[in-house]
Amino acid sequence: MTRSQQRSLSFGAEAAAYERGRPSYPPEAIDWLLPEQARDVLDLGAGTGKLTVRLVERGLNVVAVDPIPEMLELLRKSLPDTPALLGTAEEIPLPDNSVDAVLVAQAWHWFDPDRAVQEVARVLRPGGRLGLVWNTRDERLGWVKDLGNIIGHEVDPFSHQVTLPEPFVDVERHQVEWTSYLTPQALIDLVRSRSYCITSPAEVRTRTLDRVRELLATHPALANSAGLALPYVTVCIRARLP
């Protein structure tokens, strides 16, 4: 197993922290990703259900698929009536032509893109849509940039590019700027749930988390604050199956 594959499957060790610390997705982004007439939607790489719950709230028929049992266990607890299947993007456990849209939140970069594209095309109905979405921290604000110095900077959301090959057409990009509000402990959980932190040696992980706690205690914008405003740029990519 490659280092990337190990990291992609590492989240189960911190599934609870992932659920507590990771942000949801802004409604505007979901509106843009979904086809107008969508009824049946696959949330691929659903994790603990951060996006799934937003889709279910819209009255859609949602199926969640993820390769990590611990993540699906938390999803099933919060969404007991939503089918949650163990599976991968390279082998999706759904029949041909079964959904109107496939959405992938925070996960496409873990997939084998060539195999995933073919599988997504298989389960989509003609005219269906593939939608990809990532929340990326907006590091233009001082303390968020300082956080990136500690835990690693994310891909610049303003230059984030993804290529989707045939059979998909009409590839478009959109971004939404918004703010997530969270507690200091949730920020710790956010860092704890990141793959590089999970897979780091224990002493490295401890040092990283201690540096985040020090930032929370000493940065003028954060010290003595019970609530934090963490700005995000949500990057969306969509494409159509002819």
Residue pairs with C-beta under 8 A, 6 or more apart in sequence:
4 110
6 199
7 110
7 195
7 196
7 198
7 199
8 67
8 110
8 195
9 67
9 68
10 195
10 198
10 199
11 18
11 47
11 68
11 70
11 71
11 193
11 195
11 198
12 68
12 69
12 70
12 71
13 70
13 198
14 192
14 193
14 198
15 48
15 68
15 70
15 71
15 73
15 74
16 74
17 189
17 190
17 192
17 193
18 47
18 48
18 71
18 189
18 193
19 48
19 50
19 74
20 185
20 186
20 189
21 182
21 186
21 187
21 188
21 189
21 190
21 191
21 192
21 193
22 47
22 48
22 50
22 106
22 135
22 190
22 193
23 50
23 135
23 180
23 182
23 190
23 230
23 232
24 50
24 51
24 53
24 54
24 180
25 50
25 51
25 54
25 105
25 133
25 135
25 234
26 176
26 178
26 234
27 54
28 176
28 178
29 133
29 174
29 176
29 234
29 236
30 51
30 54
30 55
30 58
32 174
32 176
32 236
32 238
33 101
33 103
33 129
33 131
33 133
33 236
33 238
34 41
34 58
34 101
34 103
34 129
34 131
35 100
35 101
35 127
35 128
35 129
37 100
38 60
38 100
38 101
38 129
39 60
39 61
39 100
40 60
40 61
40 63
40 98
40 99
40 100
40 101
41 55
41 60
41 61
41 62
41 63
41 99
41 100
41 101
41 102
41 103
42 62
42 63
42 64
42 65
42 92
42 94
42 99
42 101
42 102
42 103
42 123
43 49
43 51
43 52
43 55
43 62
43 63
43 64
43 65
43 103
43 104
43 105
44 65
44 89
44 92
44 102
44 103
44 104
44 107
44 120
45 65
45 66
45 67
45 89
45 104
45 105
45 106
45 107
45 108
45 110
45 111
46 52
46 64
46 65
46 66
46 71
46 72
46 75
46 84
46 105
47 66
47 68
47 71
47 75
47 105
47 106
47 107
48 71
48 74
48 75
48 78
49 64
49 74
49 75
49 78
49 79
49 82
49 84
50 105
50 106
51 103
51 105
51 133
52 62
52 64
52 75
52 79
52 82
53 78
53 79
55 62
55 103
56 62
56 79
56 82
62 82
62 83
63 82
63 83
63 84
63 85
63 94
63 99
64 72
64 75
64 79
64 82
64 83
64 84
64 85
65 84
65 85
65 86
65 87
65 88
65 92
65 93
65 94
66 72
66 75
66 84
66 86
66 87
67 86
67 87
67 88
69 86
72 84
72 85
72 86
75 82
75 84
76 82
76 84
85 93
85 94
86 93
87 93
88 111
89 104
89 107
89 111
89 112
89 115
89 116
89 119
89 120
90 111
90 112
90 115
90 116
90 119
91 119
92 119
92 120
92 122
92 123
94 123
95 123
96 122
96 123
97 123
97 124
97 125
97 126
98 123
98 125
99 123
99 124
99 125
99 128
100 124
100 125
100 128
100 129
101 124
101 128
101 129
101 130
101 131
102 120
102 123
102 124
102 128
102 129
102 130
102 131
103 131
103 132
103 133
104 111
104 130
104 131
104 132
104 133
105 133
105 134
106 133
106 134
106 135
108 116
108 132
108 134
108 162
113 165
114 165
117 164
117 165
117 167
117 168
120 130
121 167
121 168
121 241
124 130
124 241
125 241
126 241
126 242
127 240
127 241
127 242
128 240
128 241
129 238
129 239
129 240
129 241
130 164
130 168
130 238
130 239
130 240
130 241
131 236
131 237
131 238
132 162
132 236
132 237
132 238
133 234
133 235
133 236
133 237
134 157
134 160
134 234
134 235
135 180
135 232
135 234
136 154
136 155
136 157
136 160
136 232
136 233
136 234
136 235
137 144
137 147
137 148
137 154
137 230
137 231
137 232
138 144
138 157
138 177
138 231
138 232
138 233
139 145
139 147
139 148
139 153
139 154
140 231
141 231
142 219
142 221
143 215
143 219
143 221
143 222
144 230
144 231
146 215
146 219
147 187
147 212
147 215
148 154
150 208
150 211
150 212
150 215
151 191
151 194
151 196
151 197
151 208
151 212
152 196
157 175
157 233
157 234
157 235
158 175
158 233
160 235
161 173
162 237
163 171
164 171
164 237
164 239
167 241
167 242
168 239
168 240
168 241
169 239
169 240
169 241
169 242
170 239
170 240
171 237
171 238
171 239
172 237
172 238
172 239
173 235
173 236
173 237
174 236
174 238
175 233
175 234
175 235
175 236
176 233
176 234
176 236
177 231
177 232
177 233
177 234
178 231
178 232
178 234
179 229
179 230
179 231
179 232
180 229
180 230
180 231
180 232
181 227
181 228
181 229
181 230
182 190
182 227
182 228
182 230
183 226
183 227
183 228
184 216
184 222
184 225
184 226
184 228
186 228
187 212
187 216
187 228
187 230
188 209
188 212
188 213
188 216
191 197
191 208
191 209
191 212
192 198
192 205
192 209
197 205
197 208
197 209
198 205
200 208
215 222
216 222
216 223
217 223
222 228
